[in-house]
């Protein structure tokens, strides 16, 4: 898994590429824990698979952003990942564009 961070129009964009599972989720969690008090766009267009460990990372990041007065938008979901978010109810918790 790879994580790339950049700033576009003053907003942080984090692009994730590769599978997010129990092996790689700690790396994603660490990358998202550095985020705070800003507007985050989380680009998951390069993620073909996400396990429950990845879902926990997303939920944790969402809670942290909201607690700090920021916002997080998830973009670029592949159909398999979108289906996991829909089935688990995360689609109603996260802001998805």
N, C-alpha and C positions, 0 to 999 in steps of 0.2 A: 504494500500500500504506500502511496505517496500523498503528501499534503503540501500544497503550494499556497502561500499567502501573498496577497497583493492589495493595493488600495486603488479603487476606481471612484472618481468623483467624491473623494473624502470618506468613502465607505470601505470597510474591510471585506474582502472576498477571500474565502478559503475554498479551494478546489481539492476534492479528494478523488484519488484514482486507485482502483483495486478493490478487492474484497474487504469488507469490514466484518470481522468475526472475532471469536475469543482470542485469537492470536494477535490481531492487529488493533483491536478496540482500545487497548491501553495507550497506544501511540496517538490515536485520534482523540481520546479523552485528554491526554496531556496537551495536545495542540489546541483544543478548544478551551481548556482551563486558563489559557493566557488571555482570553478574550474578556473584556469587561467594559461596561459603560459606552458602548458604541453600537453602530448599526452593522450587523453581520449578514452577509449573504453566503450561505453554505451551498456550494455547487457540488452536487452528487452525480453529475452526468457521467462520470467515469467509474461509478460504483455499480457493478453488476449483481452484487449479493450483499445483504446485510442481515446479520443474526441478531438475536436479542441483546447481545453485548453492545452492538452498534446502536440499537434503539435506546439503550440506557445512556449512551454518550450524548445522543441528540436531546433526550429529555433533560439531562444534567445541564447541557449548554443552554437550552431554552430557559430553564429556571434561573440560571446565573444571569443571563442577559436581562430577563424581566426584573430580577431583584436589583440590578444595577441601573435600571431605567433605560436599558437599551432594547433592541429588537433583533430577532433572527428570522430570516426568510430562507427556506430551503428551495432550491431550484434544480432543474435538470434531472428529475427522477426517472430512472429506467422503469419499464413496466413491472418487472419483478420486485423491485424495491418499493414502488408505489403500492403494489398489491399487499406487501407485508405491512406497510403503514396503514392501509385501509383496514385490513383484517384485525390489526391490533388496536385500532382506534386512535393511533397517533396522528392520523390525518386531521382529526378534529382538534388536536392539541397544538400541533405545529402550524406555522404560517407557511403554506406551500404555494409557490407561484409557478 
